[in-house]
Structure formats: C-alpha cells, structure tokens
Amino acid sequence: MHHLVHQLRKFINTVFALGLIALIYYQFDSFIELQAPNSEWNSRGRSMIELNLNSSDNLSDPVDVSTVRSLDICTGLVVHFGYSSSCEFLKANPHCSSDGLFNYLKFYYCDCDEGAFGAIVLVVWLVALFYLLGNTAADYFCVSLQNLSTLLKLSPTVAGVTLLPLGNGAPDVFASIASFVGSNTGEVGLNSVLGGAVFVTCVVVGIVSLCVADRGVQIDKKAFIRDIGFYLFTLMFLLLILNVGKVSVVAAVAFVSIYVLYAVFVATNEIVRKHVQSLKLDAVTPLLPLRVNMFSQGHQDDDPIRSSLLDVESEVVDDSQPRNSLPEWMWASNVAIYSNQMKFQEHERHLWGWHDDAIEVDRPWFSFWSLCSLLEFPLTIPRKLTIPLVEEETWSKPYAVSSAFLSPLLLAFIWNTQDDLSSQSKIIVYIFGGLVGSTLCILAHMYTRPDQPPRKFMFPWVLGGFLMSIVWFYLIANELVSLLVGFGVFLRVNPSILGLTVLAWGNSMGDLVSNIALALDGGDGIQIALSGCYAGPMFNTLMGLGLSLLIGSWSQKPESYSVPQDNSLYYTMGFLILGLLWALVILLRNDMRPNRILGTGLIALYLIFLSLRLMGALGFISLVGLNKL
C-alpha cells in the first residue's frame, strides 16, 4: 500500500511538473513576439484593472458600456471591441497583465489561442499550486516550526497555541496576505478566508457529526463554548471593520490581538489546570485536548477529555521525541495529505521530507517511474536548493551548502520584482545577495559534515529554513491568487467568487481529510477534530485577515487603509454566524453529543449559502449586495 501511494504521488508530481514545463516553454517562446512597439510589458503589479474606455482611439465599433463594465476586470479584453482578437487587445494594452511569474492571460489568449490545451494546462497548474502550498507547509514549514519550538524550549502549552496553529493554517494565512499585497484583489482574500470558515464549520463539522452520531460521544462543553465565544467576538469585530470601510494601524493591531488574548487565556487556564488537578478542581480544558498515544494501544485514562495534548511532559515518550515538545505528527496534521512521507508505525520517526529512498524496491535502472522521478525535479529541486533542512533523515550537505548560497539570491530576485527600482539598484541588490550567499556558502561548507546535520549553531539553520519557507509561501500563494484572477477573466466571473469557492475549498482540503480521519479513529480524535474545526478558522481569520489588514494599514499610515468593498461578505458572515449558533444550540440541547440533526442542518445551511451566492451572482435572483458577475 505504501509503495502504491508513493508511486501515485510521483505520477501526480510528474503531471504537475509537465504543466510547469509547458508554462515555461510558452512563456519564453513568445515573450519577444508579444512586445508591442513603443510599449513596455509590465510583469508585476497585478494590473487587472478597468481600462479607461474614453482614452482609447482604436474603438471603431459602438461600445456597450454596461456589458463591458460588468466584467470589471481588464475591461475590453474578452469582448475586444476594435480588435481582431483578445490577443491583439493584449498586445495593444500590455498593462493588462497578471502579477505572477507567468502571464496567464498571454498564455491562454495568445500562446494557446483560447484552446482546450491551454485550459487543461492551467487547471493542472491550479491544482499543482494548491498541492505545492500544502506540501511546503507539511514538508518544510512544519519541520522548521517544530525545530524552532525545541530550540526556543517552548512549553507544549505555548507551542500549542502559537506555532502549531501557524503550521496548520499557513496556506490560508499566506494566500490571504498575497491577495492583499496585490492591487484590487483584497476581496479574494476576504472571500477565501471567510468562505473557507463557512465550509469548515458547516461541511466538515457536519460530516464529522454524521460520522460519530451513533457513538454517543460527548465533547467538552466549556472548551467548545470558549472557542465559539471567541470566534463570535472575532466576527463581530470584523463586521465592524467592514461596516466602517477603513482600518487604522491601531484597529488592525487590536484585531490581531484577539488571538493573542485567546492564546494567553488558553495557556493560563492550562497552567492553572495542571496546578490544581491534584485538588480535583474544575477548569476549562485547553485547546485541542487529546492523548499523545491516541493511535497506540497504550494505557487509557479514566477521563480522556482531561488527557490534554499539552500534557506530554507527563507521558512516556520515545528518546527521539524531546520531552518538552508536542507530538511530531501534530505539527502537520491538517496538511499531512500533501506530504511526500507518511507515518505507519507508532515508534518510527515521522519524516516530513522529500526522501525518495524511504521505499526500497527492486526495479530496473530505467523505467516509467524513474522517468517520473526525473520529470518531477522542477517541483522539488528549487525548494530543496533554497530551504535549508537539518533533519537527520533528510540531511544532505550539497543541498545545505547550495541553500546557503541561493537563498540570498532568491531574496534579491524577489526584491527586484518591484516596479520602482532602477536597473542600477537591481544590479547592486544582486551583487549584495551574491556576496552574502558566497559567505554563507563557504561557512556552510567548512562547518558541516556529509554524514550528519550540524550540531552547533543550529538556530541560524532553523531560522533560515523558517524564513525561506515563508518566502516560498509568498511565491506560491501570489501565483495562486494571480491564476485565480486570470480564471476570473477567462470565465467572465468575479475573482471573489473563485476565492469563495475554489480557493476556500482548496485550502480546506487538509482540514476536511484530517478531521474526518481523526473523527473516524474514535476516542479523543473526535474532540480534536471538532476543536480544530473552530480553532483553525478562527486563527486563519485573525492572523490571515488580521496581518493582511495590518500590512495594508501600515503602508497607508498615517491615513487609514480602505478595506475592499464587497457587500456579499455580509451574507457570508451572516451564514457563518448562523452555523456557529446552530452548532451551539443543538449541542447544548443534546448534552454536547454530536448527532444527525447537527450534521444535516449544517450541511443544508452551507448548500443554501452557496446556492444563494451563486444564483445572486449569476443574476437568477435579486438580493441586496449580490451583483451580477
């Protein structure tokens, strides 16, 4: 079974890599041909904005302004009045481009002539970007977070409410930030985070409830009320920001601070609970209560709800697992489906890394799978060459030395993508990056061994892996948002609808698979699954949208930052609040036991929400704030 899954992942990676190769080939093959005379192609800035119709002298046909403006994005591209094709329109208006490494409009309209091949490649690349986002979290970011937690000697209580949610919510957080960094795409991030929250709290909780309805399991009442209460307060604060339409730095900091308050509350309560446990006092259980050995056949306490994730100090653990750290599998529980490695034995060290030698099989020197291994390099090698990993099982001195040299150059490349830099400034940045990289490369070569990762100066290595994982998150998330905006143009729909559906569903797949699997496992897994369904979306809302708003307000200070206006967000938040209240009422009436009424009601609520949003956007029904696409 393990071998089949490994081969399937290799095949999928190969398909994704072929899509990437096709994009690269057409990007460079026709780059020169697309350059318009006396014009400069702007490859950055996500300039999917409405064109000024009155300034165009090339429009020989009458323009249906209402039809053109209804597209709202790169107006005139699809209908291309006065031009023979959309490609000709792009050549005459080079500022209508996407903010990504690839220009998806050029690829689809010019290179592929709006054909099926282009559509297939872009769909494959869309799925690949979702996979890369989750895989970077599982195989790189979570490893760095775990090592960082160990080096900083964070207690399980602190790590459980700070670094752990960041690891599992990283795809949503960085996708939201990437949408706000670009111009006129903040509504994509808002719809993605809130749409994902509705999906998780309704669909995932609903499916989990249906799966465990006959087991009569009881979840912790006080922990559930605490999570629901904080989340409702978060949504009320966000609703106030959307209603005002502007946010200052102080307001953005206050919004992010809600999670800080939540983390302090949980950590303080856990410390108090541990100190008064001997007195049998009643205290609120901490975030995500579970047992470290929940997947083993070990000793079970009389009260499983009191067996906390954060009690690992009192558990007997393997020597490879530091006593002050969280269980290793928890660091990527919501994104483990994207990892190239899986854990099958309780006491086997969990490898979150690209380690193709994990499976030893006899096979000829050349085969279909060896060809797949070669073709998937474009997806794996760039990250391995720029993200330092110091795990025992995945250690490679050549990769470590190359990451020390190439990481500064990658940062220099990203810095030089800004439009307002002169050519001289860009050259200076590259020279500086090369000098820093050469210095780090020499040090890495001198003070590392081929057979084992470094034992000294671990903090710079771990911090480097953490920062470079964030850099790759930015690159992938920015590309994902750019492609979704491009799909909005191809399909003639508002990108916010794609954020509400495609982006929200894609980033929620980890929650769906992992939480259902935990619930089906039984025992404490049900408590973990339901807690994660509320704590996860709350973290994504506070940190994803909070940091996005903070970045936006900081860039506009001392003026307030104008929040993207999308009246449909009020419907999304209304259904989200309704789902939270439905779960609260049904669970309280049923003695905190999930049942079919809870699950059926939540799933039906999401279907109603999705139907109203889509029908309102398509113009089938008329609702205030829901305009046509």
N, C-alpha and C positions, 0 to 999 in steps of 0.2 A: 504493500500500500504506500509506504514511504517513497519507494522508488518511482511508482506511477505518478505521485503528486510532484515529485522532483522533476520528472520529465515533462509533465504538463506545464509547470511553471517555466521551464526552459523554452518550451514551444511558444507560450504566451509572450515571454520576453522577446523571443525572436520576431514574432509578428509586430510587436510594438517597435522594435528596432528597425524593421523594414519600413514602417511608416515614417520613422525619423529620417532614414536614409533617403526616402522619396522626397521629403520636405527639403532636405539639404541639397539634393541634386537640382530640384527645380528652382530653389532659392538662388543658387549661384549661376545656373544655366541661363536664366533670363533676366538677371539683375540689370545688366547693361542695356538690354533691349527696352526695358520699361522706363528708363530715364528719359524724361521729357526735355526738349530743348529749353534752355534758359530757366530751368527749374531745379530745385533740389529736393530729393526724396527725403522726407523726414521719417527715420526709422524708429523714433521714440515719441512718446507723448500721448499715446492712445488718442489720436485726433479723430475719433469717431463722432464728429460734431456736425451740427446742421450747417449746411453751406448757405452763403448769402445769395439768394436767388436773384436779387436785383443787380448784383455786380457782374453777373455772367452775361457776356456778349455773344455767346455761342448758341443761345437757345433760339432756334428758329421756329419751333412749334409752340403753340399755346400751352401754358403750364397749369395743370390742375393743382393749385397750391394746397388745397385741403388734403388731396391724396398724397402729395409729396411730403407735407409736414407730418402726416400721420405716421410716417416711418420714423421720424425723429432722430435717426442715426444716419450720418453720412447721406443726407438727403440728396436725392437725384441719382444715386448710384444704381439702384435697381431699375428705375424707370428710364434713366439716362436720356432725358429729352435733349435732342440736338446732337446726339452721338450715335454712332452705329452699333455700339455695344457697351456693356458695363466696363469692359477692359479699356476701351477708348476713353471713357469717363475717368477712370483711374489715372491714365496717363496724363490727362489734362488737369487733373486735380490731385497731385501727388501728396498733398497734406491729408488726404483721406486714407489713412493707414492704421495699422494695428500696433499696439505698444508691446511688441514681443520680439523675440529673436527671429521669428519668421513673420512675413507679411501674408496672413492668411487670405486677405482679400485678393491680393495679386495671384496667389497660388490657385485659388478657386476660379476666379473670373478670367485670368489671362493664361496661366500655365495649363489649366485643365479645361478651359472653355466651358465652365459650368457643367462639366460632365460627371458621370457616376463615379469614375475613378477618383476624382478629387474629393467627392463626398465621402467615399469609403475610407480614403487615407485620413481625412480629418476626423471622422468618427473613431477610427482606430487610435489616432493620436490623442483624442479627448480621453478615451478610456486609459491610455497609457499614462497620461498626466495624472489622473486620479490614482493610478497604481503607484507611480513614482512618488507622489505626495505621501501616500500611506507607507510605502516601503522605506522612504527616507526617514520617516518617523520611527518605524519599527527597527530597522537595521542600523541606524546611525544615531539619531537624536536621542532615543530612549537609552541607548548604551551610554552616551555621554552624560545624560541626566543621572543615571544610576551611579556611575563612577564619581560624578561631581558630588552627589549626596554622600557617598562614602568618604571622599577626601575631606569634605567640609564637616564630617562627623555629625550630620543632621540626625536628629532622633526620628524614628518612624512616624511620630506624631506630626512633626514639622514637614517631613518629606511627603507625607500622605496628603497634605492639604496645599502644598506649594508646587514641588517639582513633578509629582505624579500626575495631577490633572493637566499640567502643561504638556507632558509627554503624550497623553492620550488625546488631548484636544488641539494639538499643534496644527493638523491640517486645516481645521476650521478657523483657528486664530489667524494663521498666516494668509489664508485665502481672503479673509475679511480685510486684513491690513493691505494686501496687494490691490484690492479693489478701490480702497480709499486713496492710495498713493497715486493712482491714475486719475485723470480728469473725467468728470461726468459719469463715473461708474460706481460711485459710493452706494447707490441703491441696489447694485448687485450684491455687495457685501451685506447690506442690511437684510435683504430678502433671503440670502443664503443662510445666515445665522438664525434668523427667526423662523424661516421655513424649515431648517433642519431641526430646530427645537420643537416645532409642532409635530414633525414626523416622528421624532424620538419619543416625546411624551405621549403621543397618541398611538401611533402604529406599533412602535417597539414595546411600549408598556402594554398595549392591547394584546399583542401576540404573546408576550410573556404571561399575562394574566390568563389567557385561554389555555396555555400550555400547563399551568400549575393549578387550574381551577379545581380539579378533583383531588388535589393533595391536601387541601385544608391548611396550608402553611400560613403562619401568622408573621407579619413583618413588624419591625419595631415602630411603635406609634410615635414616640417623641422625636426620634430621628427623622421620620417622614414629615411630621408637622414642621420641624425646624427647616428642612430643605425646602418644602413648599412655601413656608413663610418668607424665607429669604428670597426665593425666586419671584414671588409675587411682588415683594418690595422692589426688586430689581426692575421688573416690568413697569411698575408704576413710575419709577424714576425715569426710565427710558421713554415712557409715554409722555412725560412732562417735557423732556428734551425735544421730542418730535413735535409736540404741540407748539413750543416756543419757536422752533425752527433754527435756533442758533445755540451754540455751546461755547463757553469760555474755558480757559485752561483750568480754572478752579472747579468748574462744574464737571469737567472731564475727569479730573483727579478724584473728585468726590464720588463719581460713578465707579471708577476702578476700585476705590477704597472700600466699596461694599464687599468685594470678595476678601479684601484684607481683614475686614471686620468679621466676616464669616469664618475665615481660617483661624483667626485668633480665638473666636468663640469655640470652635471645634477643638482646637489644641488645648485651650484652658480647661474645657469640660473633660477632655480625656485625661489630663494630668490630675484633675480633681477626682475623677472616677477611679483612677488607679490608686490614689492615696486613701480613698475612703472605701475601697472594695472590701477590705477586711472587716469594715463596720457594717457591711450589708446595706449601705445607703443607696437610695435610688438616684441614678444620674442618667442623663441623656447619653445614649451610645454614640460613638464617634462616626465619622464619615466612613461609608463602605465597611460595615462590620463583617468579618469573615475569619476563617481559620487559615493558618499558614499551610497546614497539611490537608486542605479540603479535598484534594484529589488523591489522597492516600487512604489507607485503611487503618490509620493510626487511632490513638485514643480520642474519644469524643467527650466533650464536657457535657454536664447536665443541662446547661443553658447555652446553646450555640450562639444565640444573639449576643451574649456577653463576650464571646470569643472574638476579640477585635483583630482586625488587620494590623493594628498598631501595637499589638502585644507580642511582637516577635521576639522581644528580649527574653520573655519567659519561656519561649519554645525551644526545644532541642533542634538545632539546625545543623546542616552539613558544614564541614570546615570551610568549604568553598564559598559559603554564604556568610558575609560579615554579620555579626550578632546585632549590630545597630542599624541594619538596613532592612528595607522591605523585601518581600519575596520577589525573586527575579522575574517571574512570569508576569507580575502585576504591572511592570513598567511599560509594557506594550500590549495590554490586554485588549484594548479597543482597536488596535491597528495590527494585531498579530496575523490577520488573514493576508496581509501584504508582505509578510516576512518570507525570506527565502529559506528560513530554518524553522523547524517546529520541534517541540519537546514531546517525547514519548515516554520517558521514564522519569520517575519522581526524583531520583538522586543524580540524574545526569545533568550536567551544567547546561543551561539553556543558551544556545548560541543565537544571538540576534545579529547575524552577519552573512555576508556573501562568502560561503565556504563550500565550494563545489566538491571537495574531497570527502564530504560527510558520508557519501554513499559509495562503497567500493563494489563495483560490479565488473565482471569480465566483458569486455567489448573490443571490437577491432579498433585499430589505430585511426581509422576514418569511418564515420557512419553519419546518419542523418542527425543524431544528437550531438556529435562533435561539431558538425556544421552549425547547428543551432547555438552551441556554446560560443562559436566564433562570431556569429551574427549578433548575439546579444551584448557584445562588448560595448557598443555605443551607449547603452543604458547603464552599464555597471562601471566601466573603467573611469569615466570622468569623475564620478563621485569618489571612487577609491583612490584616485590620484590627488584629490584635493581635500578630503576629510580624513584627518589622522585618527586611527583606531589603535588602541593599546590593549585590546583583549588578548588573552593568552592564546586562544584558539585561532584567532584571525590575524595574528601579528605577522607582518611582512616588512622587513627593513627597506626593501626597494620602494614599496608604496609609502612608507613613513617618510623616507627622505624626499620622495617626489612631492608629497603633500606639503612638506615644509617649504619647498621651492615654489610650487604652483599656486598655493593658497593666496599669497600676496599678489601674484599676477592676476588671479581671478578677481580679487577685490579691486585691483586697479582697473580691470576691464569694466566692472560694474560702475565704478566711479566715473569713468569716461563716457558712459552712455548718456550723461546729462547733456542737454542741447546747448547750454550757455557756456560751454568750455571752449577755449581756443585750441588750435592744433598744437601750439607750443606747450600749453598747460597739460594736454593729454600726453605728450611725449615725456614731460617731466614726471608725471604720475607713473607712467610705465617704467621709467628708469628707476624711480624710487622703489616701486614694487619689485623690480628685478634685483636691486641691491639688498633689500630686506630678505627676499626669498633666497638669494645666494648665501647670505649669512646664516639663516636658519638651516639651510640645506647642509652646509659644512658642519655646523654644530650637531645636527641630527646624525650625520654620517660618522662623526668622531665619537659620539657618546651613546650609541645604540649598538646592540648585538643582533646578529641574524637569527639566533635561536630563541630569543625571548624579548618581550617588551621591556622598556626602561623601568628600572626600579626607583630611580631618583628623578627628581624634577617632573613628577607625574602631573602636577597641576597645570603647567603650560600645555602639555599634550591634551589633557582632558578639556581644558578651556578652549583650545584650538578646535577640537572636534565639535564642541558645543556651538561655537560661533560659526564654523563653516557649515554645520548642519542648518543653522538659521539662514545662512546665505543661500543654500540650495533650496530651502523652503521658499524664500523670496523669489528666486528664479522660476521655480516650478509653478508656484501659485500665481505669479504675474503672467506666466504663459497661459495658464488655465483660464484666468479671467479674460485675457485677450482673445483666446479662442472662443470663449462663450459669447463675447461681444461680437465676434465675427459670425458666429452662428446666428446671432440675432439679426444680422444683416442678410445672411443667406435665406433665412426662413421668414424674414419680414416680421419679426416679433420683437417685443421689448426685451432687452437682456435681463431686466429684473425678473421676468417670468422664468427665464432659464436659471437664474440664481435661486429662485424659489423652488424649482423642481430639480433640474439636472445637477446643479452644484450642491444643493442641500441633500439630495439623495446620495450622490457620490460620496460626500464627506460623512454620511451617516451609516454607510455600509458596515464600517468597523463596529459601530455600536450595535447595529442590528444582529450581526453574526455572533459577536462575543457575548452579548447579553442574553440572547436566546440560548446559546450553548451553556452558559452558566446556569440559567434557569432550569434547563433540562437535566443538568447534572444533579440537581436537588440540593437539599441541605442548605448550607449558608449561601450557596450560589444564587438562590432566589433573592435573598436580601441584597447581595452585591449587585445583581442585575437591576433591581428596581431603584436602588440608591444611585447607581450610575446613570440611570435614565433621567434623573433630575439634577444631580450634582454636575454631570457633564455639560448639558445645555446651559446651565447657569454660569459655569466657568467660561464657556465659549461666548456667551452674551456679554459678561462683564469684562473679560480680557480681550476677546476678539473685537467687539464693537467699542469697548472702553479705550483700548490702546489706539484703535483707528481714530476715534474722536479726539483723543489726546494729541496724536500726531497732527491731525488737521488743525486743531485749535492752536497748537504750539506754532505751526507755520504761519498762522494768521495774526498772532498776537502783535499789538495789544487789542486788535479787533477780535470779535467773536467769529467762530467758524460757522458757516452756513451749512446746516445738515441737509443732505439730499432730500428733496421733497417728493414723497411718494405716498399719496393718500391710501393706497391699498395696504400699506403697512398697518393701518389701524384695524383692518379686517383680520390680518394675520395675528396681531397681538390679541385681538378680541377672542379668536378661536383658541389661541394658546392659553389665555387665562381661563377660558371656559373648560378646556381639557384638564387644567390643574384643579379647578374647583370640582369637576365631575369625579376625578380620582379621589379627592379628599373626602367628598360626601359619601361616595359608595364604600370606601374603605372604612370610614368611621361607622357607617351603618352595619357593616358586615364584620365587625370586630377585627379590622385590619387584615382580613383574609381576601386576597385577590380572587375574583370569581368571573363567570362568563358575562355577567351584566356589565362589569367594569370594562372587560376587554372588548365586547361587542360595541358598547357605547363609544369608546374612544376611537375605534377604527371607523365607525359610522361618522363620527364627528370629523375625522380627517377627510373622509371621502366627500362629505358635504362642503367642507372648506375648499378642497381642491376643485370641486365642480364649480362652486361659485366664482372662484378666482379665474378659472379658465373661461367659463361662459361669459363672465363680465368683461374679460379682456378681449374676447373674440366678438363681443357685441351682441351675443344672443340674449342677454338680459341687461337691464339698465340699473346699475347700482351707483350710488354716490361714491366718487373716488376711484371707480374702476372704469378707466377709459379704454377705448379700443387700442389694440396693439399697433 
